[in-house]
Amino acid sequence: MSASSTMPPFDPADPLGIDDLLDPEDLAIRDAVRTWAARRVLPDVAEWYEKGELPGVREIARELGSLGALGMTLSGYGCAGASAVQYGLACMEVEAADSGIRSLMSVQGSLAMYAIHRFGSEEQKQRWLPGMAAGELLGCFGLTEPDHGSDPGAMRTRAKRDAGGDWILDGRKMWITNGSVAAVAVVWAQTDEGIRGFVVPTDRPGFSASDIKHKWSLRASITSELVLDDVRLPADAVLPGVVGLKGPLSCLSHARYGIVWGSMGAARTCLETAIEYSKTREQFGRPIGGFQLTQAKLADMAVELHKGVLLAHHLGRRMDAGRLRPEQVSFGKLNNVREAIEICRTARTILGANGISLEYPVMRHATNLESVLTYEGTAEMHQLVLGKALTGLDAFR
């Protein structure tokens, strides 16, 4: 039998045969999330984006919980205990529908739940994680402040002990996903001991959250400002397992890993849209997909997309083996988000004027990725992380 007779056919959706790296359980999880996103998000997300709202956010959270997609890599407390690759595949499928929905999922699982699971007391885990894993309780993660984003060590939010041992929190947090709908906030604050994390029920007196309006990105996502005005918490509200910036930064590294995959979902949707459009849109008497310049654009987009998916898969296997370093996560976020934006912009050129219409998903994904580029570490910060790793010299200060 000749080699050519056993050669599998070329699959335009998977030109490198990356699916061969996935086992049946990986594929089943990916396909389940893809089916859910197609049914639950895609029919309405353009309208949500246009109106700048996310109706039914709690129902969406419960549905994600029923899929096992919240706190997906965590074990126990109702969490799925899935692999890092399976979590990445879920992020890619959700963001293929919309970055805002993936942000909801990531903040819930990779920031708020991850912080409690890794650094919390057993009582804190038992109280919060089962409800969060089910999507019955939403969480948020309060690190960024109005004046301090890339330099969280300079945060002004402060927690002080009073004479009775309670903690009193004062400060503001900005650009907080899920803030106004969260039942619990993981808030990081300066203390006399260093930076500490606090598990803050959002119904405590002095806590308030207001939605941020007039966004032109992540419009189908709830983004809030948190205000803590003499919020009194019991002594055991502090996360006991960590002191210092390594706490929130380790949470961010876990969330950034999801972005490495998720950004490829947004890029994939834009590439697929451009390919289909190029086959039906005619100019000069034939489909524009038959012109050399269009094919060159599509080929370059496909190369960068599938290189990015391979990179994400490689990082996922390293995470599953306990060998993924923060610098490698920076490598992935820097490359994949940057390339995803370029893929979306190129897809927009293929669609021409139709590329800016919400009848197509391209501009929505492109504008969403402008936020993904800068949140959880700007491109410049990840360049400096890699620069330090490559040279051994610290250029941050």
C-alpha positions in Angstrom: 0.0 0.0 0.0 1.4 3.3 -1.0 1.9 6.2 1.5 -0.4 8.4 -0.5 -3.3 5.9 -0.2 -3.2 6.2 3.6 -2.7 9.9 3.7 -5.6 11.7 5.5 -7.4 14.4 3.5 -6.4 18.0 4.1 -8.8 19.7 6.6 -8.9 23.5 6.1 -10.2 23.8 9.7 -7.3 21.9 11.1 -4.5 22.2 8.5 -1.8 20.9 10.8 -3.8 18.0 12.2 -3.6 19.4 15.8 -6.7 17.4 16.7 -4.5 14.3 16.6 -2.9 15.6 19.8 -6.2 15.5 21.6 -7.7 12.4 23.3 -11.4 11.5 23.1 -12.1 13.2 26.4 -10.4 16.4 25.3 -12.5 16.4 22.1 -15.7 15.7 24.0 -15.2 18.7 26.3 -14.3 21.0 23.4 -17.3 19.9 21.4 -19.7 20.3 24.4 -18.5 23.8 25.1 -18.6 24.7 21.4 -22.2 23.4 21.1 -23.2 25.4 24.2 -21.6 28.6 22.9 -23.3 28.2 19.5 -26.7 27.7 21.2 -26.5 30.1 24.1 -24.2 33.0 23.1 -24.0 33.4 19.3 -27.7 34.1 18.6 -27.7 37.2 20.8 -24.2 38.3 21.5 -24.2 41.0 18.7 -27.2 42.6 20.3 -25.7 42.4 23.8 -22.5 44.0 22.4 -24.5 46.8 20.6 -26.5 47.6 23.8 -23.5 47.2 26.1 -25.1 44.7 28.4 -25.0 41.1 29.4 -28.6 40.1 30.3 -29.1 36.8 32.1 -25.5 36.8 33.4 -26.4 34.6 36.4 -28.1 32.1 34.2 -25.1 32.0 31.9 -22.9 31.4 34.9 -25.1 28.5 36.1 -24.9 27.0 32.6 -21.1 27.3 32.6 -21.1 25.7 36.0 -23.2 22.8 34.7 -20.6 22.3 32.0 -17.9 22.1 34.6 -16.2 25.2 33.1 -15.9 27.2 36.3 -12.7 26.5 38.3 -12.2 23.8 35.7 -8.7 22.8 36.7 -9.3 22.8 40.4 -10.0 19.7 42.3 -12.6 19.0 45.0 -15.4 21.4 46.3 -17.5 20.6 43.2 -14.8 21.5 40.7 -14.2 19.4 37.6 -10.5 18.6 38.1 -9.9 18.8 34.4 -6.6 19.1 32.7 -5.0 22.4 31.7 -5.4 21.5 28.0 -9.1 20.8 28.5 -9.5 24.1 30.3 -7.7 25.8 27.4 -9.9 24.2 24.8 -13.0 25.5 26.8 -11.5 29.0 26.8 -10.9 28.9 23.1 -14.5 27.8 22.3 -16.1 30.4 24.6 -14.0 33.2 23.2 -14.7 32.0 19.7 -18.2 33.3 20.6 -17.1 36.4 22.6 -14.3 37.5 24.7 -16.6 39.0 27.3 -18.2 35.7 28.1 -14.7 34.1 28.4 -13.7 36.9 30.8 -16.7 36.1 33.0 -15.5 32.4 33.1 -11.8 33.3 33.6 -12.3 35.8 36.4 -14.7 33.4 38.2 -12.4 30.3 37.9 -8.9 31.4 37.3 -8.8 34.5 39.6 -11.5 34.4 42.3 -11.9 30.6 42.8 -8.2 29.9 42.2 -7.2 32.4 44.9 -9.5 30.9 47.4 -8.6 27.3 46.4 -4.8 27.9 46.6 -4.5 30.3 49.4 -7.7 30.1 51.4 -8.5 28.3 54.6 -10.6 25.1 54.6 -13.5 27.1 56.0 -13.2 29.6 53.2 -13.1 26.9 50.6 -16.1 25.0 52.0 -18.1 28.2 52.2 -17.5 29.6 48.7 -16.1 27.2 46.2 -19.0 24.7 45.7 -21.5 27.5 45.0 -19.0 29.2 42.7 -18.2 26.0 40.8 -21.9 25.6 40.2 -22.3 29.2 39.0 -24.7 29.9 41.8 -22.3 32.4 43.3 -20.4 34.8 41.2 -17.0 36.1 42.2 -14.7 39.0 41.3 -11.0 39.8 41.8 -10.0 43.2 43.1 -6.4 44.1 42.2 -6.2 46.9 39.7 -6.9 50.4 41.0 -7.7 53.7 39.3 -4.1 54.9 39.5 -2.3 51.5 39.6 -2.5 48.8 37.0 0.9 47.5 35.9 2.4 48.5 39.3 0.1 46.7 41.8 2.7 46.9 44.5 1.9 50.6 44.7 -1.8 50.0 45.5 -3.5 52.4 47.9 -6.2 50.1 49.2 -5.4 49.5 52.9 -6.5 47.0 55.5 -5.9 47.7 59.1 -6.6 45.6 62.3 -8.7 47.2 64.9 -8.4 46.6 68.6 -10.8 43.6 68.5 -8.9 41.9 65.7 -11.3 42.7 62.9 -10.0 44.1 59.6 -11.1 47.4 58.2 -10.7 47.8 54.5 -10.6 51.2 52.6 -9.9 51.8 49.0 -11.0 51.5 45.4 -10.6 48.9 42.6 -11.1 49.6 38.9 -12.0 47.6 35.8 -13.3 44.7 37.8 -15.1 42.0 35.7 -18.3 40.7 37.4 -18.0 43.3 40.1 -21.6 44.5 40.4 -23.0 40.9 40.2 -20.5 39.2 42.5 -21.5 37.6 45.8 -17.9 37.6 46.9 -14.8 39.7 46.0 -11.2 38.6 46.5 -9.6 42.0 47.3 -5.9 42.6 47.7 -4.8 45.3 50.1 -1.7 46.8 51.8 -1.3 45.8 55.4 1.4 46.2 58.0 2.5 42.6 57.1 2.6 43.3 53.4 0.0 42.8 50.6 -2.7 40.4 51.7 -5.8 39.0 50.1 -9.3 39.2 51.7 -12.4 37.2 51.0 -15.1 40.0 51.1 -18.8 39.2 50.9 -20.3 41.9 48.8 -23.2 42.5 51.1 -20.9 43.9 53.8 -21.7 47.5 54.9 -19.4 49.9 53.1 -18.9 47.8 50.0 -20.4 49.1 46.8 -19.9 48.4 43.1 -21.0 50.5 40.1 -20.8 49.5 36.5 -18.4 51.3 34.1 -20.2 52.6 31.1 -19.2 54.0 27.7 -16.8 51.0 26.9 -16.1 50.3 23.3 -14.6 46.9 24.1 -15.9 43.9 26.0 -19.3 45.4 25.8 -21.0 42.1 26.5 -19.3 41.9 29.9 -20.0 43.5 33.3 -17.1 45.7 34.3 -17.2 47.6 37.6 -15.5 49.9 40.1 -15.4 48.6 43.6 -15.5 51.0 46.6 -14.5 49.9 50.0 -15.4 52.4 52.7 -14.5 51.2 56.2 -15.6 47.6 55.3 -15.3 45.6 58.5 -14.3 42.0 58.2 -13.6 39.3 60.8 -10.1 38.3 61.4 -10.5 35.1 59.4 -11.5 36.9 56.2 -7.8 37.1 55.2 -6.4 34.5 52.9 -3.9 32.7 55.2 -1.8 31.0 52.6 0.1 33.9 51.1 1.7 37.3 51.9 3.0 39.6 49.2 2.6 40.2 45.5 3.3 36.5 44.7 -0.3 35.8 45.7 -2.1 37.9 43.1 0.6 37.4 40.5 0.2 33.7 40.6 -3.5 34.0 40.1 -2.9 36.3 37.1 -0.5 33.8 35.6 -3.2 31.1 35.8 -5.7 33.5 34.1 -3.2 34.6 31.5 -2.8 30.9 30.5 -6.5 30.9 29.6 -6.0 34.0 27.5 -3.3 32.2 25.4 -6.1 29.8 24.3 -9.0 32.2 24.3 -7.4 34.7 22.0 -7.0 32.0 19.4 -10.7 31.3 19.5 -11.5 34.9 18.6 -8.9 34.7 15.8 -10.3 31.5 14.5 -13.8 32.9 14.2 -12.5 35.9 12.2 -10.4 33.6 9.9 -13.4 31.3 9.3 -15.6 34.4 8.6 -13.1 35.8 6.1 -12.7 32.4 4.3 -16.4 32.0 3.9 -16.9 35.6 2.8 -14.1 35.3 0.2 -15.8 32.4 -1.4 -19.1 34.1 -1.9 -18.2 37.8 -2.4 -17.7 38.5 -6.1 -15.7 41.4 -7.6 -14.6 41.7 -11.3 -16.7 38.6 -12.1 -15.4 36.1 -9.6 -15.1 35.4 -5.9 -12.4 37.5 -4.2 -11.1 34.3 -2.6 -9.7 33.5 -6.1 -7.4 36.5 -6.1 -3.7 36.0 -5.1 -3.7 38.9 -2.6 -6.7 37.5 -0.8 -5.2 34.0 -0.7 -1.9 35.4 0.6 -3.8 37.1 3.5 -5.7 34.0 4.3 -2.6 31.8 4.2 -0.7 34.1 6.6 -3.7 34.3 9.0 -4.0 30.5 9.0 -0.2 30.1 9.7 -0.3 32.5 12.7 -3.5 31.0 14.1 -2.4 27.4 14.1 1.1 28.3 15.3 -0.6 30.0 18.2 -2.8 27.0 18.9 0.3 24.7 18.9 1.9 27.1 21.4 -1.1 27.1 23.6 -1.2 23.3 23.5 2.5 23.1 24.4 2.0 25.4 27.4 -1.0 23.4 28.5 1.0 20.1 28.5 3.7 21.9 30.5 1.1 23.1 33.0 -0.3 19.6 33.3 3.2 18.3 34.0 3.8 21.0 36.6 6.5 22.6 34.5 5.0 25.8 33.2 6.9 28.9 34.2 5.4 32.4 34.4 7.8 33.6 31.8 6.4 31.0 29.4 2.9 32.2 30.1 4.1 35.7 29.2 5.5 34.3 26.0 2.1 32.8 25.1 0.0 35.9 26.0 2.3 38.3 24.2 2.4 36.3 21.0 -1.1 35.0 20.8 -3.0 38.1 21.6 -0.8 40.2 19.3 -1.3 37.8 16.4 -5.0 37.4 17.1 -5.5 41.2 16.8 -3.6 41.1 13.5 -5.7 38.3 12.2 -8.9 40.1 13.1 -7.7 43.3 11.4 -6.7 41.4 8.3 -10.1 39.7 8.2 -11.7 43.1 8.4 -9.9 44.1 5.2 -11.1 41.1 3.4 -14.7 41.9 4.4 -14.3 45.5 3.3 -17.0 47.8 4.5 -19.0 44.8 5.8 -16.2 44.2 8.2 -17.4 47.0 10.4 -20.9 45.7 10.6 -22.2 43.8 13.6 -23.9 41.4 11.1 -20.4 39.9 11.0 -18.3 39.1 14.2 -15.0 40.5 13.0 -15.1 44.0 14.4 -16.6 42.8 17.7 -13.7 40.4 18.2 -11.1 43.0 17.1 -12.3 45.6 19.6 -12.6 43.0 22.3 -9.0 42.0 21.8 -7.9 45.5 22.3 -8.9 45.0 26.0 -7.4 41.5 26.1 -4.1 42.9 24.9 -3.7 45.1 27.9 -5.6 43.4 30.8 -3.8 41.0 33.0 -0.5 42.4 31.9 0.1 44.7 29.0 2.2 43.6 26.0 5.0 45.9 27.2 5.0 44.2 30.6 5.2 40.8 29.1 8.1 42.0 26.8 9.9 43.1 30.0 9.3 39.8 31.7 10.8 38.0 28.7 13.6 40.6 28.4 14.6 40.0 32.1 14.5 36.2 31.6 16.7 36.5 28.5 19.3 38.9 29.9 19.1 38.5 33.6 18.7 42.3 33.9 15.7 43.9 35.4 14.4 46.8 33.3 11.2 47.3 35.2 12.6 50.2 37.2 
